[in-house]
Structure formats: structure tokens, C-alpha cells
Amino acid sequence: CDKMLNLRFVVGLAIALTILSALESCIFPWSPYFVIYAILTITIPIYFKTYKIKGFDKNTVKLFAKFLLISIVFMMLSKLGYALILEYLSLAGNVFYDMDYALFELGKIVGDRLNMPIFDAMLIYGFYMIVWAPIGEELFYRGFLFEMLNRKYPFAVSALISSLFFGVRHLVHFLLLPRYPVFAGLFYFYIAFFYGLIMAYAYKKTENIYVPIGLHFLTNIFSAFMRLFNA
């Protein structure tokens, strides 16, 4: 099926899903829009069978461990560095600058709209972040978008474009807030964009979509623990 695809169609799908994600974030988080988005990110790559799957040999396991270390160090240094900057500027806890606090405020709004406690709303978000995100995001942004771009363009171009879409997808998360937190959103974009580059390289080196899925899963668990530790 993937031979029938052209890059205009591939990029068009990425743009359409970005718009769908923005609509879901603007109108109502976890609405039917998100269900459609979540289903499409998984079914599109599976239907067109664009992603690669190789067996796990010793080299793949070594690469997995290497990229896991890189991912965790990147997340830890980025978030600790950002936290130190916020503390130095006395901006920690400011929804406009602090990404974690902006996510908490988003959870409060969602909780109010769904008539549920903030804790329950954040649990739903945590489930989505740990269970769906590694599968849906890696299948689409690496196994479909990056894969199809890389069949025509060099790695750098393909990784940059696919990671840009991945970053924008996270940038729109805060559109539901009354005042968009520009600086918090930009940090979220930074995290997603550079993490997308790491995942694209891990996928390229191993030619196995299970590698970035596993890395994404473990990194998100690590990030969740970091948030709990900082709470």
C-alpha cells in the first residue's frame, strides 16, 4: 500500500492531524476529536504498512540502552535547567512560564468541565501519556511521516520536518487555557522537537519501530516520576 503514497498526501495527513489536534485542544480536551486523532495516528501507519520492524539482536539491545540513556539525560538536564531558570527569575509556578504548572492548570479546567477532581483528570492524562502516546505518536511521526520523508530526502531533512510536526502537536496542548502560556508552550515544543530528533535517529539506526515506542514509553514514565518528585 505504501507505494501508492506520495509526499503531498503524507504531509497533508500530518497537517490535517495537527489541525484536528488543535481543534480538540481549543474546544474540549479528550473529546471525540481526540478519539478520532488517536485512532488515526495508529491506523494510518498500520493500514499503509510504512514502518519497519527488525528482530532484536545484541546490537539492537545495545542501541536501545544507549538511546534510553540519551533520552533520560536529555529530559533530566532540560527540565532541571528550565526549573533553575524559572527559580532564578522567580517564575516557578507561573502558568505563563512553568510548563508543569500550565499542565496542572489545564487539568483543573478539564476537571471542572468533566465535573471530576483534578487528581482524576491528571490520572487520565497520565494514562494517555504513558499508554497511547508511545504507540500512536511513534507509529505516526516516526513510522509513517519520518519513514516516508526519508525514502526521498536525507535523514536530517526528514528528521527535522517530522520533529517539527511532533513539536507543534505538543505546542497546541495549551490552547484551552484562557491566556495561552507562550513560554511554557515553547518549552514544551523544545522538549518534543529535540526528543523527536532522538527518536528519529533511534528508528533510523535500528530500523525497528518497537525501539522508539519502547524508548518513548520508558521516557514518559521517567518524566511522570520527575513531575511527582517536583510536586
Phi, psi and omega per residue, in radians:
C1 nan -0.596 -3.016
D2 -1.169 -0.338 3.115
K3 -1.184 -0.385 -3.141
M4 -1.394 -0.202 -3.075
L5 -1.378 2.548 2.932
N6 -2.154 2.834 -3.003
L7 -1.165 -0.521 3.082
R8 -1.089 -0.720 3.112
F9 -1.143 -0.758 -3.116
V10 -1.094 -0.885 -3.141
V11 -1.170 -0.619 3.089
G12 -1.068 -0.699 3.078
L13 -1.107 -0.726 3.132
A14 -1.098 -0.724 3.110
I15 -1.144 -0.752 -3.130
A16 -1.090 -0.731 3.135
L17 -1.218 -0.569 3.078
T18 -1.142 -0.751 3.099
I19 -1.113 -0.749 3.117
L20 -1.064 -0.725 3.114
S21 -1.136 -0.682 3.113
A22 -1.153 -0.720 3.105
L23 -1.077 -0.749 3.137
E24 -1.097 -0.710 -3.131
S25 -1.234 -0.657 -3.130
C26 -1.224 -0.763 -2.981
I27 -1.511 -0.960 -3.065
F28 -2.942 1.946 3.127
P29 -1.057 2.523 3.111
W30 1.092 0.492 3.077
S31 -1.489 -3.140 3.065
P32 -0.964 -0.459 3.103
Y33 -1.047 -0.726 -3.139
F34 -1.202 -0.666 3.123
V35 -1.030 -0.769 3.117
I36 -1.096 -0.820 3.137
Y37 -1.032 -0.812 -3.100
A38 -1.098 -0.708 3.134
I39 -1.176 -0.746 -3.098
L40 -1.147 -0.679 -3.120
T41 -1.112 -0.429 3.126
I42 -1.623 -0.759 -3.036
T43 -1.299 -0.566 -3.127
I44 -1.079 -0.925 3.111
P45 -1.104 -0.648 -3.137
I46 -1.173 -0.731 -3.122
Y47 -1.106 -0.801 -3.099
F48 -1.494 -0.166 3.097
K49 0.900 0.913 -3.069
T50 -1.558 -0.495 -3.029
Y51 -1.341 2.765 -3.141
K52 -1.824 2.567 3.072
I53 -2.376 2.050 3.068
K54 -1.994 2.784 3.094
G55 -1.199 2.810 3.116
F56 -1.601 1.789 3.025
D57 -1.768 -3.072 -3.098
K58 -1.073 -0.670 -3.135
N59 -1.139 -0.698 3.124
T60 -1.125 -0.733 3.116
V61 -1.096 -0.734 3.112
K62 -1.095 -0.753 3.121
L63 -1.133 -0.679 3.106
F64 -1.045 -0.829 3.139
A65 -1.096 -0.689 3.135
K66 -1.113 -0.835 -3.117
F67 -1.241 -0.508 3.062
L68 -1.135 -0.754 3.099
L69 -1.091 -0.784 3.118
I70 -1.050 -0.773 -3.117
S71 -1.089 -0.813 -3.105
I72 -1.173 -0.745 3.108
V73 -1.093 -0.747 3.118
F74 -1.049 -0.852 3.141
M75 -1.082 -0.810 -3.078
M76 -1.111 -0.855 -3.121
L77 -1.162 -0.692 -3.140
S78 -1.112 -0.830 -3.078
K79 -1.284 -0.663 3.089
L80 -1.167 -0.729 3.101
G81 -1.086 -0.760 3.128
Y82 -1.124 -0.722 3.128
A83 -1.097 -0.697 3.125
L84 -1.147 -0.680 3.103
I85 -1.124 -0.766 3.127
L86 -1.094 -0.726 3.120
E87 -1.130 -0.748 -3.120
Y88 -1.101 -0.650 -3.125
L89 -1.598 0.086 -3.127
S90 1.013 0.732 -3.113
L91 -2.021 0.036 3.112
A92 -1.101 2.328 -3.105
G93 1.502 -0.027 3.097
N94 -1.518 2.052 -3.029
V95 -1.032 -0.456 -3.090
F96 -1.310 -0.419 -3.054
Y97 -2.046 -0.589 -3.015
D98 -1.555 1.961 -3.072
M99 -1.078 -0.785 -3.123
D100 -1.110 -0.688 3.128
Y101 -1.215 -0.619 3.090
A102 -1.117 -0.699 3.082
L103 -1.128 -0.657 3.101
F104 -1.134 -0.747 3.104
E105 -1.103 -0.676 3.081
L106 -1.076 -0.744 3.097
G107 -1.070 -0.658 3.120
K108 -1.124 -0.753 3.139
I109 -1.125 -0.774 3.128
V110 -1.108 -0.753 3.118
G111 -1.028 -0.739 3.116
D112 -1.120 -0.734 -3.103
R113 -1.232 -0.553 3.130
L114 -1.643 0.007 -3.136
N115 0.998 0.876 3.111
M116 -2.391 2.741 3.108
P117 -1.096 2.661 3.138
I118 -1.009 -0.630 -3.132
F119 -1.069 -0.745 3.133
D120 -1.156 -0.694 3.122
A121 -1.097 -0.720 3.136
M122 -1.235 -0.518 3.057
L123 -1.130 -0.725 3.100
I124 -1.077 -0.771 3.124
Y125 -1.101 -0.716 3.122
G126 -1.092 -0.699 3.105
F127 -1.102 -0.760 3.126
Y128 -1.103 -0.731 -3.083
M129 -1.185 -0.662 -3.040
I130 -1.552 -0.590 -3.045
V131 -1.681 -0.992 -3.058
W132 -1.330 -0.818 -2.995
A133 -0.929 -0.843 -3.133
P134 -1.059 -0.610 -3.100
I135 -1.399 -1.002 -3.056
G136 -1.129 -0.807 -3.082
E137 -1.218 -0.693 -3.141
E138 -1.261 -0.685 3.094
L139 -1.049 -0.778 -3.055
F140 -1.408 -0.937 -2.989
Y141 -1.335 -0.515 3.084
R142 -1.803 -0.871 -3.057
G143 -1.288 -0.323 3.136
F144 -2.036 -1.117 -3.035
L145 -1.149 -0.954 3.134
F146 -1.084 -0.780 -3.103
E147 -1.011 -0.820 -3.108
M148 -1.217 -0.667 3.092
L149 -1.143 -0.700 -3.066
N150 -1.238 -0.255 3.080
R151 -1.309 -0.264 3.119
K152 -2.084 -0.631 -3.046
Y153 -1.917 2.792 3.098
P154 -1.071 2.865 -3.113
F155 -0.971 -0.806 -3.058
A156 -1.027 -0.795 -3.136
V157 -1.132 -0.806 -3.109
S158 -1.123 -0.746 -3.136
A159 -1.164 -0.715 -3.133
L160 -1.134 -0.790 -3.108
I161 -1.165 -0.828 -3.128
S162 -1.141 -0.649 3.123
S163 -1.252 -0.531 3.069
L164 -1.111 -0.801 3.084
F165 -1.094 -0.690 3.127
F166 -1.110 -0.710 3.118
G167 -1.172 -0.760 3.135
V168 -1.119 -0.634 3.100
R169 -1.006 -0.611 3.090
H170 -1.442 -0.514 3.140
L171 -1.063 -0.564 -3.075
V172 -1.436 -0.081 -3.098
H173 -0.961 -0.631 -2.993
F174 -1.596 0.194 -3.090
L175 -1.140 -0.345 3.136
L176 -1.309 -0.407 -3.116
L177 -1.142 2.524 -3.109
P178 -0.959 -0.697 3.078
R179 -2.144 2.058 -3.057
Y180 -1.105 2.188 -3.135
P181 -1.400 1.540 -3.003
V182 -0.977 -0.863 -3.049
F183 -1.231 -0.690 3.070
A184 -1.111 -0.719 3.126
G185 -1.131 -0.691 3.131
L186 -1.161 -0.621 3.096
F187 -1.189 -0.672 3.085
Y188 -1.086 -0.705 3.087
F189 -1.094 -0.786 3.135
Y190 -1.007 -0.832 -3.132
I191 -1.046 -0.861 -3.088
A192 -1.163 -0.730 -3.088
F193 -1.100 -0.895 -3.093
F194 -1.275 -0.552 3.048
Y195 -1.160 -0.634 3.076
G196 -1.068 -0.658 3.082
L197 -1.115 -0.727 3.120
I198 -1.103 -0.765 -3.131
M199 -1.169 -0.651 3.105
A200 -1.101 -0.719 3.140
Y201 -1.199 -0.687 3.104
A202 -1.094 -0.716 3.119
Y203 -1.167 -0.724 -3.133
K204 -1.133 -0.714 -3.085
K205 -1.255 -0.591 -3.060
T206 -1.756 -0.360 -3.057
E207 0.905 0.738 -3.114
N208 -2.513 1.934 -3.086
I209 -1.103 -0.407 3.124
Y210 -1.141 -0.425 -3.129
V211 -1.175 -0.981 3.096
P212 -1.118 -0.543 3.082
I213 -1.090 -0.836 3.128
G214 -1.122 -0.724 3.113
L215 -1.104 -0.768 -3.138
H216 -1.090 -0.752 3.124
F217 -1.035 -0.884 -3.096
L218 -1.211 -0.651 3.120
T219 -1.157 -0.691 3.113
N220 -1.157 -0.630 3.057
I221 -1.102 -0.770 3.106
F222 -1.051 -0.767 3.132
S223 -1.108 -0.670 3.117
A224 -1.107 -0.720 3.106
F225 -1.165 -0.611 3.087
M226 -1.104 -0.704 3.111
R227 -1.141 -0.724 3.121
L228 -1.121 -0.688 -3.131
F229 -1.139 -0.628 -3.115
N230 -1.460 -0.223 -3.069
A231 -1.184 nan nan
